[in-house]
């Protein structure tokens, strides 16, 4: 039997590029410096982040299909160049339109091109540990903000906010291109066990997937699960200063804390979902998120309650991003996972736009958090309704050994 390559090299590449594009979660560090330098309003600057997340999610539709056709290494390479190039262009922005285009559209598209590649590639190498390995892949994305936080603060303080974008772009292109080269698919017939089954009817195409009722329930659940996390990540520093009365430097620590719990949640919930089931885990995360958002909307925050609530939301937000890819895999198959998850992932992009709309409509953070809490409760209710499509299994012959892996 053929010997497969050491699959942990693929994980190394996945972690490296996910950390690079995960720097997008540091946006709250840029809000105030951009306002100070250019005189823009807070909601105008924050819209850049929302555009980037929306474009990021939208781009996964194309990157998912493309990587299924030409391979993850090429698509990830394109994405890294777009992301790093967008950051470098953002360093030249002197108007909001330029910032929206360079960071929001170009860099956002780059993140979208990269994101699905390590995810689907790692799942194909680790079919027996889907939740765990997905947690590592997306956990690295969540960890990116922690890795880059200190560097960004240093660059802003010493070189200014514009040059910070440039330096960040250079770093991400160099490290990301290295990581992308490790993203290779396992050979045909690869399996981690001597005898296994594959889900014949589970390999839905995109067209077949969107005809199922389960798809729409999953999509809505993902939308509701993403909304609270995106809100607190994009406004973490602002929440600390406005609602908890924290000093600028203390509130900025929320970025590092969120990164830790975001990454930890992806690995923890992903692993737990392997043991007790995906939907049970999603129910638990909705409950925790609802409690945290209700607390932030009704209680006067102090240092402790601020960090506890944000940590809880970030921990569950990371879990949503780890568990929904595996739900998509198990409901609709591994063959077209890149394309299928690209469609499911649009819920995440829509959530990035819905949050700011709610903030501007209700006129404050506390009412927004209360609405987010109600939506989290609704998401929890949907977990009791969703059911997988009917599956049939057929045996696989001649799996490839990974005894040396």
N, C-alpha and C positions, 0 to 999 in steps of 0.2 A: 504493500500500500504506500501511496505517496505520503511524504512528510510535509506538513504545513510549516510555515515560518513561525517564529515565536510571536504569538499574538500580542504580547505585552509591548512590543515595539509600536504597534498600532495605537495602543492606549497612550503611550508616551507622546506620539505625534498629536493625538486628539487633545490631550491635556494642554499641550503647548499652544496650539492655535486657539483653543477655547479660552484660555487665560487672556490671550491678546485681544480677542473681540469682546471679551467680558468687560473690558475697560469702558464700554458704553454705559455701564451702570454707575460710573463716577460722575454723571452729569451734574448732580446737585452741587458739586464743587465748583462748577463753572458759572452757575447762575449769577451770584453776586459780583464776581470779578467782571463779567461781561456787562452787567448793569452799570457798574462803576465806571468802566472805560468808555462805553458807547452811549450811556444814558437811556438804554432801553428799559421797558417795563418788565416786571417779573413774569407776567403771563406770556409776553412776547418771547422772552428768552426760553421759558419752559416749553413752549410750543416746538422748539427745535428738537427736544428730546422725544416728544410725542410723535413728530414726523419721522424721526429716525427709527423708532420702534415699529411704527406702522409700515414703513418701507421695508424694514428688516423682515417683518412677518410676510409681507406681500411677495418679497423676492424669493421666499422659500418655495412658493408654488413652482417657479421656474427652476430653481437650483435643485429641488427634489427630483423633478423629471430629468433634468440634465445629468445629474450624477448617476441616475439609473442607466443612462445611455453611454456616457463617455468616462465614467468613473469618478470617484470622490477626489482623487489627488488633483486632477485638472481643475475641477470646479472650485475646490478650496483655494487653489493657487490664484485663480481669477478673483475670488472673494477677498483674499488678503490684500491683493494689489488695490482693489477698489476701496477697501476700508482704510488702509494706510494712506492711499492717495487722497481720499476724501478728508482725512484729518489734516494732511499737509496743506490742502487747498483751503481748509477752514482757517488756517493761520493767516490767510490773506484777506479774509472777509472783513468788510467795513460797513456792511449793511445787513439787515435782517434777511433779506432775500438771498444774499450770497451765503449766509450762515445756514439757512434752511436748505439750500441746494447742495452745498459742499458737505456739511455734516449730516443733515437730515436725510437727503436723497442718496448721495454717492456713498458716504460712509455707511449709512443705514443699509443700502443694497449690498454692500460688501459683507456686512455681518450676516445678512440673510443668505448669501451664497455660501458662506463658510459653515453656518450653524448646523444644517442638516447632515453634512458630510461625515463628521466624526461620529455623530449619533447613530446613523444607520450602519456605518461601517463597523463600529464596535459591537452593536447588537448582533451582526452577522458572524462575528468572531466568537461571541460569548452567548450562544442561544440558550445555554443552561443557567445563565445568571443575568437575565435581561434587566431586571429591576436594579440590581447592584451596579452593573456596568453602565447602564444609562445614567444612574446617579453620579458615577464618576465623571462621565463625559459632560453632562450638563452642570455638574457641581463645579467643574473647573471654570466654566463660563461665569458662574456666580462668584467664584473666587477672584476673578480678574480685577474687580473693583478694589479688593483689599491689596492685591499686589501693586497696583498702580497708584493707590491713594497718596502715599507719602511722596512719590516721585512727582505727581501732579501738583501737590501743594508746594513742593520745593521749587519746581519750575515756574509756577505762577508768582511766587514770592520773589524770585531772583531774575526772571526773564520776562514776566508778563504773560497774560492769558493767551495772546495770539501765538507767541513762540512755543507755548506749551503744547498746543495742537500739533505744531510741526515736529517737535521732539517725540511726541507720542506716536505720530505716524511713522517716523523712521524706525523706532524701536519695534513696532508691531509688524512692519514689513519684513524686517530681518528675522525676527523670531518666528513669525507666522509662516514664512516661506520654508523655513527648516522643518517645522512641524507638519506642513502639508505633504511633504514628500514621503511620510510614513503611512499615509492613508491608502492602503492597498486592500482590495477585496480578497476574501478567502477563495481558494480554488473550488471549482464545481464539485459538488458532492461532499463538501466539508461538513463534518459533524464532530461534536465533542464526546460522543458516546458510540459504543460498538453497534447498537441497534437503536434506531430512533424512528419517529414518525414526523411527517410534515403534514400541514393542513392543506389538503388539495383545494377544497372549496373556500379556504380561508384567504387565498391569494386573490383578493378582490382588486380590480382595476379602480381607478378614480371614479369612472362612470358607474361602476357597480356599487361602490361604497356609498356614493351620495344618494342612491336609491333606497338605502336602508334607514329605518327610523332611528336606529342606534346612533348613526352618524350625527344627526341633528341634536340629539340629547348630549352626546359627547362634546360637540362643538359649543353648545350653550354652557355646559358645565365648565369647560376650559375658559371660556370668556369670563364667567363669574368668578372663577378661581384666580384669574390673572389680575383682575381689576384692582383689588386692594393692594397687592404686592407692588404693582407698577406705580400706584399712587405714593406709597411710602418711600419707595426707592427714589423716585424722581424729586420728591419734596422732603426728603429725610432731614436735611439741615434746616430747612425753613420751618418744618414742624417743631423741631427742637427749640428754635429761637422764638417762634410766635406763640406756641401753645404751652411750652414748658419753661419759657423764660431763660433758656440757657445761653451762655456766651457763645460767640461765633466758633471758637476753637473747640469747645466742648461739644457743641451740636454737630460739628464736622466729624467727630468720632463715630457718629451714627453710621457713616458710610462704611467704616471698617467693620463695625459690629454687624451691620446688615449683610455685608459680604460673607462673614464667617457663618452666620446662621442660614443665609441663603444657600451657601455651598454645603453646609452640614445637613440641611434639610433635604437636599437632593440625594445625598448618599443614604441618609438614615431612612427616609420614607421609601426610597427606591428599594433598599434592602428589605425593609419591613413588608413591602408589597409582594415580594417573592414568597414570604412566609404566610401571610394571612389573607392575601388577595388584594387586587388593585382597587376595586370599588370601595371596599371597607376602609382602606387607607384614605381615599378621597373624601369619604364621609367625615372621618375624624379631622381632616385638615379644614374642611368647611366649618366645622363646629368651633375649632380653635380660632380661626380667622374671624368669625362672627363675634366671638367674645372679645377679642382684642379691639376690633373696630368699634364695637359698642362702648367699650371702656374709654377709648380715645374721644368718642363723641359726647359722652355724658359726664366724664370725670375731669376735674382740673388736674392736669398732668404736672408731675414733678420729675426730678432726674430719674428716679427708680421706675416709675410707671411708664415714662416715655420710652426708656430702653427696653423694658419688659414687653410692652405692646409691639414696638417695632420689631423686636427679636422674634416674637411669636408669629407675626405676619410674614416676615422674611423667611422663617423656618418652613412655614406651610407653602409659601409662594415657590420656594425651591422644590418642595415636594411635588407640587402640581406639574412643574416643568420636567420632573423626572418620571412621573407615573403616567402621564398622558401619552408619551411616545410608546410605552410598553402596552398600554391599553389599545392604541391604534395597531400595533404589531399583532397582538393576540386576537383582536376582532377581525382584522383585515389582511393579515399575512405579512411575511417578511419580503416577498419578492418585489412588491411595489411600495415598500415602506417609505422611501424617500418622497415619492410623488404624493402618496396618501397623507403622510404627516404634514407635508407642505400645505395641503388644503385644511387639515385640522388646525394647523398653527395660525391660520388667519384669525382665529378667535383671539389669540394673543395680541395681534396687531390692532384689531378693533377695540380691544380693551384699553390699549394705550391712548386711543382718541376719546373714548367714552369718559374716562376719568376727568380730563381737563374740561370737557363739556359740562359735566356735572358740577365741577368746582365753580366755573364761571356762571352757571345757571342759578345755583342756590346761594352763591355769594359768601362762601366761607368753607374752612376745612372741616369743622365739626359737623355741620349738616351733611357734608359730602361723606364723611366717615359713617354716619348713621345710615345713609342710603346704601353704602357699600356693605354694611353689616346685614341689612335686609336682603340684599342680593346674594350674600354668602349663605344665608339661611335657605333661600330658594335653591341654590346649588346643591345644598345638602339634601333637600327633598328629592331632587332629580336623581340622586344616586340610588334611590329605592325604586326607580322606574326603569332605568336603563338595563337592557339585557343584550348579550352578544348574539350575532347572527348564528344560524345553525351551521355546524361544521361537520366535515367528514374527514377521517384520517386514512392515509395510505402509508405502507411501510417504505422506508428508504433503504436502498441496497448500497453496499460498498462505501460506507462512510470513511472519511480520511482520518487517520490516526493523528492524535496530537500528544502521544505519549511523551514526547521530548519537550513539550511546551511547559 
